[in-house]
């Protein structure tokens, strides 16, 4: 599967059925080439007009299934929420 194909899939947390969004980036180990985490934009700020200041960094071991339309994850979203570093 190519990254561009993965970006078209919606990510859903099976713990609570929450739609987290679409994959925007991957974190991978340069030495081994293994995918370490999926990166998904966090929720929008006020009315969606002020952008985002956080993102979900979901460890790849939390991915339970990659289907034709969705990616299912089993994770604690509070622990996966990270502040964006735009420097």
Secondary structure, DSSP 8 states (H G I E B T S, - for coil): --HHHHHTSEEEETTT--EEEEEEEEEE-TTT--EEEEEEE---SGGGTS--SEEEEEEGGGEEEE-SSEEEE---HHHHEEE----
